Amino acid sequence: MNELTMLQQASILALPLLFAITLHEAAHGWAAAKLGDNTALMLGRVSLNPLRHIDPVGTVLLPLLMYFTTGFIFGWAKPVPVNWNRLGNPRRDSALVALAGPGANLLMMMLWGLTARFALHLHNLGGWDWVSMPLIYMGGFGLMINAVLMVLNLFPLPPLDGGRVLVSLLPPPIAYRVAAIEPYGLMVLILLLVTGVLWRLVGPFIDGSQQLVAALLQFLF
């Protein structure tokens, strides 16, 4: 997208980024409600309205600033409140609630991939570039940012979703020790990020997930 102006890039990035982050959080609330805890539902957080999930810094300012200065995107939405004690089977259900967020990102990878494929067919017809080109860029970015968020959140470090899944699978004595890392998890994540270690670990999975979804869509459509 280097040939686009900064304003054009921002307009193309905004929608996929916004929904990638906010629907990830809404999915956690939806899964929690299905499994016995309606806290997020009562607070209006099980919603497709991005305004209910936006953190002005983590959802908008930081991701755009990082993209235009480093080419990398990192951000977050307001966490969805979950009362783990209300879940029917807390150990099992906490893992299912955690997996709902990355699952939503996987679904959005499929939808944005379909958008890009449709736009490419439209482009090949000729005369529709004013519609097809923005959609191609948007679909490609939507596929990428959802792959990043899905894989990154599955990293087995509390408080990331992968960390919660890991805690739910470990024997209680070990799970307790791993869960104790949670207050320091964000600092560990940032350290891994700035040293480049994180991307060496998750980069192949991000690329592989995009290739897998693209191959699946090509096979199906």
N, C-alpha and C positions, 0 to 999 in steps of 0.2 A: 504493500500500500504506500510505498515511498513516493509514488508519483502524485498522490493526493495531498491536498493542503491539510494543515492541522485541523481546521474546522470540519473538513470532509471526513477525516479519519475519526474525529471525536463523534460525529453523528452516526457513523457506521458502527463504532465500538459500543456506543452507549447501551443500545437495546439488548444485545447478547450478554454483555457484562452484567447489566442490571438484573436480568432474569436468571442468569446462571447463579448469582449469589443469593438472590431473594427466594427463588423457588427451591433452592437447596434447603433453606431454613424452613419454608412452609411445609416441605415434605417431612421434616422431623416432627413438626406439630401434628400433621395429619396421621402419621404412623402412631404417635403417642396416643392420640384420641382413639384410634382403632384398638389399641392395646390396653385401654383402661384409664388413661390420664387425659382429661379434657382441659387442663390448665391453659394451654396455648389456644385451644378452640374458644374458650370463654374470653380470652384477651384479644380475640380477633386476629391471631397470628396464623391461622390456617386459611390463608387468603392468597389469591393471585395478584392482589394489589401490591405492587412493589413499595408503595409509600408506607405500608405497615411494617416493612422489614429494613428499610434503608437506614444505615448509619452514615451520616453526612461525610465523615472522614473515611471510614473503612470501605464504604460501598462506592463512593463517587470520587472524592478528592485524591486519596492515596493511589487507587488503581490507575487513574488517568495520569497523575503526576509521574508515577513510576514508568508507565508505558512510554510517555514522551521523553523521559530522561534516560531510561535504561533499556527500554524495549521489553521489559519483564513486567508482569502484572501480579500483584498480590493485594488481597483485600478481604473484607468480611462484612457480614450483615449483623444486625442485632440478634444475639443468640435467642433461640426459642426456649422459653422456660418449660422444663419437664420435671414433674415430681416423680422420681423413679420409684418411690414407695407405693404409688398408686397402680403401677403396672401389675398385671396378673402374675407374671413370672419375671421378677426384676432382672435376673441375670440374663435370661434368654431375650426378654423384650427390650432391654437396654441395647443389646446388639442390633436388634431389628430396627429400632428407632434410629440408631447411628447409621445403619446402612441405607436408610431411606433417603438421606441427603445425597450421597454419591449415586444412588439409584436414579434420582431425579436428574442429575447431571448426565447420566448415561442416556436417559430418555431424550434429553435436550440435544445431546450429540446426534442422535438419530434424526430429530426434527430439523436441526440446522443443516445436517448433511443432505437431507431431502430438499431443503430450500436451495442449497447450492446446486444440486443436480438439476432441479427444475429451472433455475435461473440460467444454467449453462445451456439447456435445451432451448430456452427462450432466446438466448444470445445467438445460437446457431441458426435460428429462423431469420435473423436479420431485422434491423429496424426497431429493436426493442432495447437497445443498449442503455437508454436512460433509466430503464427499470432493471434490466438483467445485471448490469455491472455492479450497482450497489448491493443487490441481493447476493451476488457471487461473493463479494468481499465480506458481507455480513454473515453469510452461511459458513464461509471458511473460518472466520474469526470465532463464530459461535461454536463450531466444532472444536476448535483449539482450546478456547477458554474453559469449556466444560470438561474437556479431557484433563486440563491442568488441575481444575478444582476437584474432580473426581479422584484422580490419582493422589494428589496432595493430601486430601482429607482422609484417604485410606492409609496414609503413613502411620505405622503403629506407635504413635506417641500421644499420650494424653496431653491436652484435651481434644485432640483431633478424633474424628469418627473412628479411624482405625485403632486408635488407642483405647477407645471405649469397647470396641469389639474384642480387642486383645484381653482387656480386663475381664470381660464376661466369659472368656474361654479358659482362662487360667484357673488353677486351683485357688481357693480363697486366700490362703496365706500369701501366695506369690502375687495374686491379684491385688491384694491390699498394698503391697510394696510398690507395685507398678502404678497404682492409682495415686500414690503419694507424690508422684512426679508431676501431677497436673498443675500445681501452682507455678512450676518452673518450665512447663512445656513450651510456652510461647517464646521464652528467652532461648531455650535450646533450639527451637525451630529457626529463629532469627540468626543464631550463631551458625547453624548448618547452612542457612541461606547465603549469608555474606561470605562464608568461606568457600562456597561453591560445592560443598559436599552433597547438599540436598539434591541438586540437579543431576549430579552424577548418579545418585541412587534412583531418582524417580523419572529422569529424562527418558530412558528407554521404554518405560511403561506408558508414558504420555504419548510418545511417538507410536508405540505399538497399538495402543487403544484407538488412536485416530485411523491408523491403517486398517485395523480390524473392522471398524465401523464403516469405513469407505468401501472395503471389499464386500461387506455384507450388503450394503445398499446397492452396490453394482450388481451383485448376484440377484437380489430381489427385484430391482427395478431397472 
